[in-house]
Amino acid sequence: MANPYLDTYRQAGEQVSSTGEGRHVMIEEFNLIHPAHADGLVDKGDPVAFWDGVGVALKSATSINESIPIETEGIWRLSVMNTGLNTFGSIVVGQVLFIDASGVVYDEWSTSFTIFGYALQPIADPGQGAPITEVIAVKVHWMYPYWFYTTEVEV
Amino acid sequence: MDARIKQRVAFALKCKPSEVPEDIEGLSKALDKRRAELKKAKEAKHG
């Protein structure tokens, strides 16, 4: 049986789930970690992080002081990279995903900024090769990156 | 970049907060480099 989230006509940044109240937060653009763009500002559909918080931007910013609505839950189609650095190599359905400080959503915790959510579609193990990046359905979920709170960091 | 964010990124890059690149391109390259190092270490350990 095909993966229920498989839909080759859909694109990154499109929501799969329906929205609900209480999941949207307003965060000023300068607080958002997001993928790089020519104007340096967050775009609608970008995966974002704000300290321990994560979500998907619902609006493109026009300035760093603009408050941007962020959907902190839901299922989203997003570009996800499998470095193969996770313990088992492949990304499987239900596997935890992370976001790094440059806005990349991927499989490995130690170089990440925080936890982003969970994969709902698999990505193969790249083995010794280059990382594999695919657009897959991701269950976005805001939870704290426990290792930063249990490890002494250099100041 | 905010000092607390730098501290967190420094943990990811295994460097001092003062060594964290300020620009997004530099940061992205540094993260890719760190992941490449980890990949080599994983290959050496598990083959």
N, CA and C atoms of all chains as a GROMACS GRO file, in nm:
protein
  606
    1MET      N    1   0.086  -0.120   0.000
    1MET     CA    2   0.000   0.000   0.000
    1MET      C    3   0.089   0.125   0.000
    2ALA      N    4   0.046   0.226  -0.076
    2ALA     CA    5   0.127   0.348  -0.085
    2ALA      C    6   0.120   0.428   0.044
    3ASN      N    7   0.225   0.502   0.071
    3ASN     CA    8   0.226   0.591   0.187
    3ASN      C    9   0.112   0.693   0.171
    4PRO      N   10   0.026   0.711   0.274
    4PRO     CA   11  -0.091   0.800   0.260
    4PRO      C   12  -0.055   0.946   0.237
    5TYR      N   13   0.067   0.984   0.265
    5TYR     CA   14   0.108   1.124   0.246
    5TYR      C   15   0.175   1.148   0.111
    6LEU      N   16   0.194   1.039   0.036
    6LEU     CA   17   0.260   1.052  -0.094
    6LEU      C   18   0.167   1.126  -0.190
    7ASP      N   19   0.213   1.242  -0.241
    7ASP     CA   20   0.137   1.320  -0.339
    7ASP      C   21   0.237   1.402  -0.419
    8THR      N   22   0.268   1.355  -0.536
    8THR     CA   23   0.375   1.419  -0.615
    8THR      C   24   0.335   1.556  -0.670
    9TYR      N   25   0.204   1.592  -0.659
    9TYR     CA   26   0.161   1.722  -0.710
    9TYR      C   27   0.175   1.834  -0.606
   10ARG      N   28   0.202   1.797  -0.481
   10ARG     CA   29   0.211   1.897  -0.374
   10ARG      C   30   0.355   1.945  -0.359
   11GLN      N   31   0.368   2.067  -0.302
   11GLN     CA   32   0.500   2.130  -0.293
   11GLN      C   33   0.538   2.162  -0.148
   12ALA      N   34   0.667   2.190  -0.127
   12ALA     CA   35   0.717   2.227   0.005
   12ALA      C   36   0.646   2.352   0.054
   13GLY      N   37   0.613   2.354   0.183
   13GLY     CA   38   0.548   2.470   0.242
   13GLY      C   39   0.397   2.462   0.241
   14GLU      N   40   0.339   2.356   0.183
   14GLU     CA   41   0.194   2.339   0.183
   14GLU      C   42   0.152   2.257   0.306
   15GLN      N   43   0.042   2.300   0.370
   15GLN     CA   44  -0.005   2.228   0.487
   15GLN      C   45  -0.093   2.110   0.444
   16VAL      N   46  -0.074   1.998   0.512
   16VAL     CA   47  -0.152   1.878   0.485
   16VAL      C   48  -0.271   1.871   0.581
   17SER      N   49  -0.247   1.905   0.708
   17SER     CA   50  -0.352   1.899   0.810
   17SER      C   51  -0.439   2.024   0.805
   18SER      N   52  -0.549   2.023   0.881
   18SER     CA   53  -0.630   2.143   0.895
   18SER      C   54  -0.573   2.226   1.009
   19THR      N   55  -0.605   2.355   1.014
   19THR     CA   56  -0.550   2.440   1.121
   19THR      C   57  -0.646   2.444   1.240
   20GLY      N   58  -0.597   2.489   1.354
   20GLY     CA   59  -0.681   2.500   1.472
   20GLY      C   60  -0.634   2.616   1.558
   21GLU      N   61  -0.724   2.661   1.647
   21GLU     CA   62  -0.690   2.776   1.731
   21GLU      C   63  -0.587   2.738   1.837
   22GLY      N   64  -0.511   2.837   1.882
   22GLY     CA   65  -0.414   2.815   1.989
   22GLY      C   66  -0.282   2.760   1.942
   23ARG      N   67  -0.271   2.735   1.814
   23ARG     CA   68  -0.145   2.680   1.764
   23ARG      C   69  -0.061   2.788   1.696
   24HIS      N   70  -0.124   2.901   1.670
   24HIS     CA   71  -0.053   3.009   1.601
   24HIS      C   72   0.006   3.105   1.703
   25VAL      N   73   0.136   3.137   1.686
   25VAL     CA   74   0.200   3.236   1.773
   25VAL      C   75   0.257   3.346   1.684
   26MET      N   76   0.267   3.467   1.739
   26MET     CA   77   0.323   3.579   1.663
   26MET      C   78   0.466   3.602   1.712
   27ILE      N   79   0.561   3.591   1.623
   27ILE     CA   80   0.703   3.606   1.659
   27ILE      C   81   0.766   3.710   1.565
   28GLU      N   82   0.841   3.805   1.625
   28GLU     CA   83   0.909   3.905   1.540
   28GLU      C   84   1.015   3.836   1.454
   29GLU      N   85   1.027   3.884   1.332
   29GLU     CA   86   1.114   3.819   1.235
   29GLU      C   87   1.256   3.801   1.287
   30PHE      N   88   1.309   3.900   1.357
   30PHE     CA   89   1.450   3.890   1.400
   30PHE      C   90   1.473   3.776   1.499
   31ASN      N   91   1.366   3.723   1.557
   31ASN     CA   92   1.379   3.609   1.649
   31ASN      C   93   1.376   3.474   1.578
   32LEU      N   94   1.350   3.476   1.447
   32LEU     CA   95   1.331   3.351   1.375
   32LEU      C   96   1.458   3.299   1.308
   33ILE      N   97   1.484   3.170   1.328
   33ILE     CA   98   1.586   3.100   1.249
   33ILE      C   99   1.510   3.039   1.132
   34HIS      N  100   1.558   3.064   1.010
   34HIS     CA  101   1.486   3.017   0.891
   34HIS      C  102   1.586   2.996   0.778
   35PRO      N  103   1.545   2.928   0.670
   35PRO     CA  104   1.636   2.909   0.556
   35PRO      C  105   1.678   3.043   0.495
   36ALA      N  106   1.794   3.045   0.433
   36ALA     CA  107   1.848   3.168   0.375
   36ALA      C  108   1.770   3.210   0.250
   37HIS      N  109   1.749   3.342   0.237
   37HIS     CA  110   1.686   3.399   0.118
   37HIS      C  111   1.763   3.525   0.080
   38ALA      N  112   1.745   3.568  -0.044
   38ALA     CA  113   1.819   3.685  -0.094
   38ALA      C  114   1.793   3.808  -0.008
   39ASP      N  115   1.668   3.827   0.038
   39ASP     CA  116   1.637   3.946   0.118
   39ASP      C  117   1.667   3.927   0.267
   40GLY      N  118   1.709   3.807   0.305
   40GLY     CA  119   1.745   3.781   0.445
   40GLY      C  120   1.627   3.764   0.537
   41LEU      N  121   1.505   3.768   0.482
   41LEU     CA  122   1.385   3.761   0.566
   41LEU      C  123   1.310   3.629   0.546
   42VAL      N  124   1.234   3.591   0.648
   42VAL     CA  125   1.159   3.465   0.642
   42VAL      C  126   1.054   3.470   0.531
   43ASP      N  127   1.032   3.356   0.466
   43ASP     CA  128   0.928   3.344   0.363
   43ASP      C  129   0.814   3.255   0.413
   44LYS      N  130   0.695   3.278   0.359
   44LYS     CA  131   0.580   3.193   0.390
   44LYS      C  132   0.614   3.047   0.355
   45GLY      N  133   0.583   2.956   0.447
   45GLY     CA  134   0.611   2.814   0.421
   45GLY      C  135   0.747   2.768   0.472
   46ASP      N  136   0.828   2.862   0.522
   46ASP     CA  137   0.960   2.824   0.576
   46ASP      C  138   0.945   2.750   0.710
   47PRO      N  139   1.025   2.647   0.732
   47PRO     CA  140   1.036   2.592   0.868
   47PRO      C  141   1.116   2.691   0.952
   48VAL      N  142   1.072   2.716   1.074
   48VAL     CA  143   1.141   2.815   1.157
   48VAL      C  144   1.163   2.761   1.298
   49ALA      N  145   1.261   2.823   1.366
   49ALA     CA  146   1.284   2.794   1.508
   49ALA      C  147   1.298   2.927   1.580
   50PHE      N  148   1.251   2.932   1.703
   50PHE     CA  149   1.269   3.050   1.788
   50PHE      C  150   1.299   2.996   1.928
   51TRP      N  151   1.427   2.989   1.957
   51TRP     CA  152   1.480   2.922   2.077
   51TRP      C  153   1.430   2.777   2.078
   52ASP      N  154   1.353   2.734   2.178
   52ASP     CA  155   1.307   2.594   2.177
   52ASP      C  156   1.184   2.575   2.087
   53GLY      N  157   1.121   2.685   2.050
   53GLY     CA  158   0.999   2.678   1.971
   53GLY      C  159   1.027   2.652   1.824
   54VAL      N  160   0.931   2.586   1.758
   54VAL     CA  161   0.943   2.559   1.614
   54VAL      C  162   0.806   2.574   1.548
   55GLY      N  163   0.807   2.584   1.417
   55GLY     CA  164   0.683   2.590   1.343
   55GLY      C  165   0.708   2.622   1.197
   56VAL      N  166   0.601   2.664   1.129
   56VAL     CA  167   0.610   2.700   0.988
   56VAL      C  168   0.554   2.841   0.973
   57ALA      N  169   0.628   2.927   0.904
   57ALA     CA  170   0.585   3.067   0.886
   57ALA      C  171   0.462   3.072   0.797
   58LEU      N  172   0.362   3.150   0.840
   58LEU     CA  173   0.239   3.162   0.762
   58LEU      C  174   0.238   3.286   0.674
   59LYS      N  175   0.347   3.365   0.680
   59LYS     CA  176   0.352   3.490   0.605
   59LYS      C  177   0.497   3.524   0.575
   60SER      N  178   0.522   3.585   0.461
   60SER     CA  179   0.658   3.633   0.430
   60SER      C  180   0.676   3.768   0.498
   61ALA      N  181   0.796   3.790   0.554
   61ALA     CA  182   0.823   3.916   0.624
   61ALA      C  183   0.870   4.023   0.527
   62THR      N  184   0.840   4.148   0.561
   62THR     CA  185   0.890   4.262   0.483
   62THR      C  186   0.994   4.342   0.561
   63SER      N  187   1.007   4.312   0.692
   63SER     CA  188   1.111   4.377   0.773
   63SER      C  189   1.142   4.289   0.893
   64ILE      N  190   1.258   4.314   0.957
   64ILE     CA  191   1.297   4.228   1.070
   64ILE      C  192   1.211   4.253   1.194
   65ASN      N  193   1.142   4.366   1.198
   65ASN     CA  194   1.059   4.397   1.315
   65ASN      C  195   0.914   4.351   1.299
   66GLU      N  196   0.881   4.296   1.183
   66GLU     CA  197   0.743   4.252   1.160
   66GLU      C  198   0.712   4.126   1.240
   67SER      N  199   0.595   4.123   1.302
   67SER     CA  200   0.550   4.002   1.373
   67SER      C  201   0.492   3.904   1.271
   68ILE      N  202   0.541   3.783   1.274
   68ILE     CA  203   0.502   3.682   1.175
   68ILE      C  204   0.420   3.573   1.244
   69PRO      N  205   0.303   3.539   1.189
   69PRO     CA  206   0.228   3.427   1.248
   69PRO      C  207   0.297   3.294   1.218
   70ILE      N  208   0.314   3.215   1.322
   70ILE     CA  209   0.381   3.086   1.309
   70ILE      C  210   0.285   2.976   1.352
   71GLU      N  211   0.267   2.878   1.266
   71GLU     CA  212   0.186   2.760   1.300
   71GLU      C  213   0.280   2.661   1.371
   72THR      N  214   0.251   2.632   1.498
   72THR     CA  215   0.343   2.550   1.576
   72THR      C  216   0.307   2.401   1.577
   73GLU      N  217   0.201   2.366   1.509
   73GLU     CA  218   0.165   2.224   1.498
   73GLU      C  219   0.122   2.195   1.355
   74GLY      N  220   0.061   2.082   1.334
   74GLY     CA  221   0.011   2.047   1.201
   74GLY      C  222   0.106   1.958   1.125
   75ILE      N  223   0.058   1.914   1.011
   75ILE     CA  224   0.138   1.829   0.924
   75ILE      C  225   0.169   1.910   0.798
   76TRP      N  226   0.296   1.921   0.767
   76TRP     CA  227   0.341   2.008   0.658
   76TRP      C  228   0.431   1.931   0.563
   77ARG      N  229   0.420   1.968   0.437
   77ARG     CA  230   0.514   1.914   0.339
   77ARG      C  231   0.637   2.004   0.341
   78LEU      N  232   0.751   1.947   0.376
   78LEU     CA  233   0.872   2.027   0.389
   78LEU      C  234   0.992   1.955   0.328
   79SER      N  235   1.091   2.035   0.290
   79SER     CA  236   1.214   1.980   0.238
   79SER      C  237   1.296   1.926   0.356
   80VAL      N  238   1.326   1.797   0.354
   80VAL     CA  239   1.398   1.733   0.465
   80VAL      C  240   1.524   1.664   0.412
   81MET      N  241   1.634   1.685   0.483
   81MET     CA  242   1.761   1.626   0.443
   81MET      C  243   1.794   1.506   0.532
   82ASN      N  244   1.829   1.396   0.467
   82ASN     CA  245   1.881   1.282   0.545
   82ASN      C  246   2.032   1.276   0.526
   83THR      N  247   2.105   1.311   0.631
   83THR     CA  248   2.252   1.306   0.624
   83THR      C  249   2.301   1.162   0.637
   84GLY      N  250   2.217   1.076   0.695
   84GLY     CA  251   2.259   0.939   0.724
   84GLY      C  252   2.335   0.929   0.856
   85LEU      N  253   2.347   1.044   0.925
   85LEU     CA  254   2.421   1.044   1.052
   85LEU      C  255   2.340   0.987   1.168
   86ASN      N  256   2.209   0.978   1.151
   86ASN     CA  257   2.130   0.919   1.259
   86ASN      C  258   2.168   0.772   1.277
   87THR      N  259   2.136   0.720   1.391
   87THR     CA  260   2.185   0.587   1.430
   87THR      C  261   2.161   0.478   1.324
   88PHE      N  262   2.044   0.482   1.257
   88PHE     CA  263   2.010   0.373   1.166
   88PHE      C  264   2.032   0.407   1.018
   89GLY      N  265   2.070   0.530   0.990
   89GLY     CA  266   2.100   0.569   0.852
   89GLY      C  267   1.981   0.624   0.777
   90SER      N  268   1.874   0.545   0.768
   90SER     CA  269   1.755   0.592   0.696
   90SER      C  270   1.665   0.674   0.789
   91ILE      N  271   1.570   0.747   0.727
   91ILE     CA  272   1.465   0.812   0.805
   91ILE      C  273   1.340   0.727   0.786
   92VAL      N  274   1.279   0.685   0.896
   92VAL     CA  275   1.158   0.603   0.887
   92VAL      C  276   1.037   0.682   0.935
   93VAL      N  277   0.918   0.633   0.903
   93VAL     CA  278   0.794   0.699   0.946
   93VAL      C  279   0.790   0.704   1.098
   94GLY      N  280   0.770   0.825   1.154
   94GLY     CA  281   0.765   0.841   1.299
   94GLY      C  282   0.896   0.886   1.360
   95GLN      N  283   1.000   0.896   1.279
   95GLN     CA  284   1.133   0.931   1.333
   95GLN      C  285   1.145   1.080   1.362
   96VAL      N  286   1.212   1.113   1.473
   96VAL     CA  287   1.230   1.252   1.513
   96VAL      C  288   1.318   1.326   1.412
   97LEU      N  289   1.282   1.453   1.386
   97LEU     CA  290   1.360   1.538   1.296
   97LEU      C  291   1.403   1.663   1.372
   98PHE      N  292   1.509   1.725   1.326
   98PHE     CA  293   1.567   1.842   1.393
   98PHE      C  294   1.578   1.957   1.293
   99ILE      N  295   1.600   2.079   1.345
   99ILE     CA  296   1.627   2.193   1.258
   99ILE      C  297   1.759   2.254   1.303
  100ASP      N  298   1.845   2.288   1.206
  100ASP     CA  299   1.974   2.347   1.245
  100ASP      C  300   1.967   2.500   1.238
  101ALA      N  301   2.077   2.565   1.274
  101ALA     CA  302   2.079   2.710   1.284
  101ALA      C  303   2.071   2.780   1.150
  102SER      N  304   2.078   2.703   1.039
  102SER     CA  305   2.061   2.765   0.907
  102SER      C  306   1.924   2.729   0.848
  103GLY      N  307   1.836   2.670   0.929
  103GLY     CA  308   1.699   2.643   0.884
  103GLY      C  309   1.682   2.512   0.810
  104VAL      N  310   1.780   2.424   0.816
  104VAL     CA  311   1.769   2.293   0.751
  104VAL      C  312   1.699   2.195   0.844
  105VAL      N  313   1.595   2.127   0.794
  105VAL     CA  314   1.527   2.022   0.870
  105VAL      C  315   1.590   1.890   0.830
  106TYR      N  316   1.634   1.811   0.929
  106TYR     CA  317   1.714   1.693   0.898
  106TYR      C  318   1.713   1.592   1.012
  107ASP      N  319   1.799   1.491   1.002
  107ASP     CA  320   1.788   1.370   1.084
  107ASP      C  321   1.878   1.364   1.207
  108GLU      N  322   1.963   1.463   1.231
  108GLU     CA  323   2.072   1.442   1.328
  108GLU      C  324   2.070   1.548   1.438
  109TRP      N  325   2.082   1.506   1.564
  109TRP     CA  326   2.063   1.598   1.676
  109TRP      C  327   2.184   1.683   1.712
  110SER      N  328   2.306   1.626   1.702
  110SER     CA  329   2.420   1.692   1.767
  110SER      C  330   2.462   1.823   1.701
  111THR      N  331   2.427   1.843   1.573
  111THR     CA  332   2.458   1.970   1.507
  111THR      C  333   2.333   2.057   1.494
  112SER      N  334   2.226   2.017   1.562
  112SER     CA  335   2.099   2.086   1.542
  112SER      C  336   2.082   2.205   1.636
  113PHE      N  337   1.975   2.282   1.610
  113PHE     CA  338   1.940   2.394   1.698
  113PHE      C  339   1.832   2.349   1.796
  114THR      N  340   1.735   2.275   1.746
  114THR     CA  341   1.632   2.220   1.834
  114THR      C  342   1.556   2.108   1.762
  115ILE      N  343   1.464   2.045   1.833
  115ILE     CA  344   1.381   1.939   1.774
  115ILE      C  345   1.271   2.005   1.691
  116PHE      N  346   1.244   1.950   1.573
  116PHE     CA  347   1.144   2.012   1.485
  116PHE      C  348   1.013   1.934   1.478
  117GLY      N  349   1.019   1.803   1.480
  117GLY     CA  350   0.897   1.724   1.466
  117GLY      C  351   0.928   1.582   1.428
  118TYR      N  352   0.840   1.521   1.350
  118TYR     CA  353   0.853   1.378   1.318
  118TYR      C  354   0.823   1.353   1.171
  119ALA      N  355   0.898   1.264   1.109
  119ALA     CA  356   0.879   1.229   0.968
  119ALA      C  357   0.756   1.142   0.952
  120LEU      N  358   0.678   1.167   0.847
  120LEU     CA  359   0.561   1.082   0.816
  120LEU      C  360   0.582   1.007   0.686
  121GLN      N  361   0.696   1.030   0.623
  121GLN     CA  362   0.734   0.954   0.504
  121GLN      C  363   0.882   0.919   0.518
  122PRO      N  364   0.921   0.806   0.459
  122PRO     CA  365   1.062   0.764   0.475
  122PRO      C  366   1.156   0.833   0.376
  123ILE      N  367   1.283   0.837   0.414
  123ILE     CA  368   1.391   0.878   0.322
  123ILE      C  369   1.502   0.774   0.336
  124ALA      N  370   1.551   0.728   0.223
  124ALA     CA  371   1.652   0.621   0.224
  124ALA      C  372   1.784   0.666   0.287
  125ASP      N  373   1.862   0.569   0.329
  125ASP     CA  374   1.996   0.592   0.385
  125ASP      C  375   2.090   0.631   0.270
  126PRO      N  376   2.155   0.747   0.279
  126PRO     CA  377   2.249   0.784   0.173
  126PRO      C  378   2.380   0.705   0.178
  127GLY      N  379   2.396   0.626   0.283
  127GLY     CA  380   2.519   0.548   0.297
  127GLY      C  381   2.640   0.639   0.303
  128GLN      N  382   2.743   0.607   0.223
  128GLN     CA  383   2.865   0.689   0.223
  128GLN      C  384   2.848   0.812   0.133
  129GLY      N  385   2.737   0.819   0.061
  129GLY     CA  386   2.718   0.927  -0.037
  129GLY      C  387   2.670   1.057   0.023
  130ALA      N  388   2.640   1.151  -0.066
  130ALA     CA  389   2.593   1.284  -0.024
  130ALA      C  390   2.455   1.272   0.040
  131PRO      N  391   2.422   1.365   0.129
  131PRO     CA  392   2.289   1.364   0.191
  131PRO      C  393   2.178   1.365   0.086
  132ILE      N  394   2.065   1.300   0.120
  132ILE     CA  395   1.949   1.297   0.030
  132ILE      C  396   1.846   1.397   0.083
  133THR      N  397   1.801   1.489  -0.004
  133THR     CA  398   1.698   1.585   0.037
  133THR      C  399   1.571   1.560  -0.043
  134GLU      N  400   1.460   1.541   0.029
  134GLU     CA  401   1.331   1.517  -0.035
  134GLU      C  402   1.222   1.598   0.035
  135VAL      N  403   1.115   1.630  -0.039
  135VAL     CA  404   1.000   1.694   0.022
  135VAL      C  405   0.910   1.584   0.077
  136ILE      N  406   0.890   1.585   0.209
  136ILE     CA  407   0.806   1.482   0.273
  136ILE      C  408   0.709   1.549   0.371
  137ALA      N  409   0.608   1.473   0.413
  137ALA     CA  410   0.514   1.522   0.515
  137ALA      C  411   0.581   1.511   0.652
  138VAL      N  412   0.572   1.621   0.728
  138VAL     CA  413   0.635   1.629   0.861
  138VAL      C  414   0.531   1.670   0.963
  139LYS      N  415   0.523   1.596   1.073
  139LYS     CA  416   0.438   1.636   1.186
  139LYS      C  417   0.520   1.734   1.269
  140VAL      N  418   0.481   1.863   1.263
  140VAL     CA  419   0.554   1.965   1.339
  140VAL      C  420   0.514   1.956   1.486
  141HIS      N  421   0.612   1.961   1.575
  141HIS     CA  422   0.582   1.955   1.718
  141HIS      C  423   0.689   2.028   1.798
  142TRP      N  424   0.645   2.118   1.883
  142TRP     CA  425   0.735   2.202   1.964
  142TRP      C  426   0.768   2.128   2.093
  143MET      N  427   0.891   2.088   2.107
  143MET     CA  428   0.937   2.029   2.234
  143MET      C  429   1.080   2.072   2.260
  144TYR      N  430   1.125   2.062   2.385
  144TYR     CA  431   1.255   2.120   2.417
  144TYR      C  432   1.368   2.023   2.385
  145PRO      N  433   1.483   2.081   2.340
  145PRO     CA  434   1.600   1.998   2.312
  145PRO      C  435   1.673   1.968   2.443
  146TYR      N  436   1.639   1.855   2.502
  146TYR     CA  437   1.683   1.822   2.637
  146TYR      C  438   1.833   1.830   2.657
  147TRP      N  439   1.912   1.804   2.551
  147TRP     CA  440   2.057   1.797   2.569
  147TRP      C  441   2.117   1.932   2.607
  148PHE      N  442   2.053   2.043   2.565
  148PHE     CA  443   2.106   2.175   2.602
  148PHE      C  444   2.083   2.206   2.749
  149TYR      N  445   1.991   2.134   2.810
  149TYR     CA  446   1.957   2.160   2.950
  149TYR      C  447   2.021   2.058   3.044
  150THR      N  448   2.094   1.965   2.986
  150THR     CA  449   2.160   1.864   3.070
  150THR      C  450   2.311   1.862   3.044
  151THR      N  451   2.357   1.952   2.955
  151THR     CA  452   2.499   1.956   2.921
  151THR      C  453   2.554   2.094   2.955
  152GLU      N  454   2.673   2.097   3.013
  152GLU     CA  455   2.735   2.225   3.042
  152GLU      C  456   2.796   2.280   2.914
  153VAL      N  457   2.755   2.400   2.874
  153VAL     CA  458   2.809   2.458   2.752
  153VAL      C  459   2.907   2.569   2.784
  154GLU      N  460   3.002   2.588   2.690
  154GLU     CA  461   3.104   2.691   2.709
  154GLU      C  462   3.042   2.829   2.689
  155VAL      N  463   3.073   2.921   2.780
  155VAL     CA  464   3.019   3.058   2.769
  155VAL      C  465   3.128   3.153   2.722
  156MET      N  466   2.416   3.836   1.605
  156MET     CA  467   2.349   3.716   1.659
  156MET      C  468   2.346   3.724   1.812
  157ASP      N  469   2.232   3.695   1.868
  157ASP     CA  470   2.213   3.696   2.012
  157ASP      C  471   2.314   3.602   2.082
  158ALA      N  472   2.365   3.644   2.199
  158ALA     CA  473   2.468   3.566   2.269
  158ALA      C  474   2.420   3.425   2.306
  159ARG      N  475   2.294   3.415   2.345
  159ARG     CA  476   2.241   3.282   2.383
  159ARG      C  477   2.232   3.191   2.261
  160ILE      N  478   2.193   3.248   2.148
  160ILE     CA  479   2.185   3.168   2.025
  160ILE      C  480   2.325   3.123   1.985
  161LYS      N  481   2.421   3.216   1.996
  161LYS     CA  482   2.560   3.181   1.964
  161LYS      C  483   2.609   3.065   2.050
  162GLN      N  484   2.572   3.068   2.175
  162GLN     CA  485   2.612   2.963   2.268
  162GLN      C  486   2.557   2.827   2.223
  163ARG      N  487   2.432   2.829   2.178
  163ARG     CA  488   2.368   2.705   2.134
  163ARG      C  489   2.431   2.655   2.004
  164VAL      N  490   2.460   2.748   1.914
  164VAL     CA  491   2.521   2.709   1.786
  164VAL      C  492   2.664   2.659   1.810
  165ALA      N  493   2.731   2.721   1.906
  165ALA     CA  494   2.868   2.678   1.939
  165ALA      C  495   2.868   2.533   1.986
  166PHE      N  496   2.766   2.495   2.058
  166PHE     CA  497   2.752   2.355   2.103
  166PHE      C  498   2.742   2.264   1.981
  167ALA      N  499   2.663   2.305   1.883
  167ALA     CA  500   2.644   2.224   1.762
  167ALA      C  501   2.772   2.217   1.679
  168LEU      N  502   2.847   2.325   1.677
  168LEU     CA  503   2.970   2.329   1.595
  168LEU      C  504   3.093   2.282   1.671
  169LYS      N  505   3.077   2.259   1.800
  169LYS     CA  506   3.190   2.221   1.887
  169LYS      C  507   3.302   2.325   1.877
  170CYS      N  508   3.263   2.450   1.891
  170CYS     CA  509   3.361   2.559   1.889
  170CYS      C  510   3.325   2.659   1.999
  171LYS      N  511   3.406   2.764   2.012
  171LYS     CA  512   3.375   2.867   2.111
  171LYS      C  513   3.267   2.960   2.053
  172PRO      N  514   3.182   3.017   2.138
  172PRO     CA  515   3.079   3.109   2.087
  172PRO      C  516   3.138   3.221   2.001
  173SER      N  517   3.258   3.265   2.036
  173SER     CA  518   3.321   3.374   1.958
  173SER      C  519   3.360   3.329   1.818
  174GLU      N  520   3.367   3.198   1.796
  174GLU     CA  521   3.406   3.145   1.665
  174GLU      C  522   3.286   3.114   1.574
  175VAL      N  523   3.166   3.134   1.625
  175VAL     CA  524   3.045   3.105   1.544
  175VAL      C  525   3.034   3.210   1.432
  176PRO      N  526   3.023   3.165   1.305
  176PRO     CA  527   3.008   3.262   1.194
  176PRO      C  528   2.881   3.345   1.209
  177GLU      N  529   2.891   3.472   1.181
  177GLU     CA  530   2.775   3.563   1.194
  177GLU      C  531   2.684   3.555   1.073
  178ASP      N  532   2.743   3.531   0.955
  178ASP     CA  533   2.661   3.530   0.832
  178ASP      C  534   2.604   3.391   0.806
  179ILE      N  535   2.488   3.387   0.741
  179ILE     CA  536   2.416   3.262   0.719
  179ILE      C  537   2.494   3.165   0.629
  180GLU      N  538   2.565   3.220   0.528
  180GLU     CA  539   2.643   3.132   0.438
  180GLU      C  540   2.755   3.064   0.517
  181GLY      N  541   2.826   3.144   0.599
  181GLY     CA  542   2.935   3.090   0.680
  181GLY      C  543   2.885   2.987   0.780
  182LEU      N  544   2.770   3.016   0.838
  182LEU     CA  545   2.710   2.926   0.936
  182LEU      C  546   2.671   2.794   0.869
  183SER      N  547   2.609   2.805   0.752
  183SER     CA  548   2.567   2.687   0.678
  183SER      C  549   2.688   2.600   0.641
  184LYS      N  550   2.795   2.665   0.594
  184LYS     CA  551   2.917   2.592   0.558
  184LYS      C  552   2.977   2.523   0.680
  185ALA      N  553   2.980   2.595   0.792
  185ALA     CA  554   3.038   2.539   0.915
  185ALA      C  555   2.958   2.417   0.962
  186LEU      N  556   2.827   2.424   0.950
  186LEU     CA  557   2.743   2.311   0.991
  186LEU      C  558   2.764   2.192   0.898
  187ASP      N  559   2.774   2.219   0.766
  187ASP     CA  560   2.800   2.111   0.669
  187ASP      C  561   2.936   2.046   0.697
  188LYS      N  562   3.035   2.130   0.730
  188LYS     CA  563   3.171   2.079   0.759
  188LYS      C  564   3.167   1.990   0.882
  189ARG      N  565   3.097   2.034   0.984
  189ARG     CA  566   3.087   1.956   1.109
  189ARG      C  567   3.018   1.821   1.082
  190ARG      N  568   2.912   1.825   0.998
  190ARG     CA  569   2.842   1.700   0.964
  190ARG      C  570   2.932   1.607   0.883
  191ALA      N  571   3.014   1.665   0.795
  191ALA     CA  572   3.107   1.583   0.716
  191ALA      C  573   3.208   1.514   0.808
  192GLU      N  574   3.252   1.586   0.911
  192GLU     CA  575   3.346   1.528   1.008
  192GLU      C  576   3.279   1.413   1.084
  193LEU      N  577   3.154   1.435   1.122
  193LEU     CA  578   3.080   1.331   1.193
  193LEU      C  579   3.058   1.208   1.106
  194LYS      N  580   3.035   1.234   0.977
  194LYS     CA  581   3.013   1.123   0.883
  194LYS      C  582   3.140   1.039   0.871
  195LYS      N  583   3.254   1.106   0.862
  195LYS     CA  584   3.382   1.035   0.854
  195LYS      C  585   3.403   0.951   0.980
  196ALA      N  586   3.371   1.011   1.095
  196ALA     CA  587   3.387   0.941   1.222
  196ALA      C  588   3.295   0.819   1.228
  197LYS      N  589   3.172   0.834   1.176
  197LYS     CA  590   3.076   0.723   1.176
  197LYS      C  591   3.126   0.611   1.084
  198GLU      N  592   3.179   0.649   0.968
  198GLU     CA  593   3.231   0.550   0.873
  198GLU      C  594   3.348   0.473   0.934
  199ALA      N  595   3.436   0.549   1.003
  199ALA     CA  596   3.554   0.487   1.064
  199ALA      C  597   3.512   0.388   1.173
  200LYS      N  598   3.403   0.421   1.243
  200LYS     CA  599   3.359   0.337   1.355
  200LYS      C  600   3.282   0.214   1.305
  201HIS      N  601   3.192   0.237   1.208
  201HIS     CA  602   3.102   0.129   1.166
  201HIS      C  603   3.132   0.073   1.027
  202GLY      N  604   3.216   0.141   0.949
  202GLY     CA  605   3.248   0.093   0.814
  202GLY      C  606   3.145   0.129   0.712
   0.00000   0.00000   0.00000
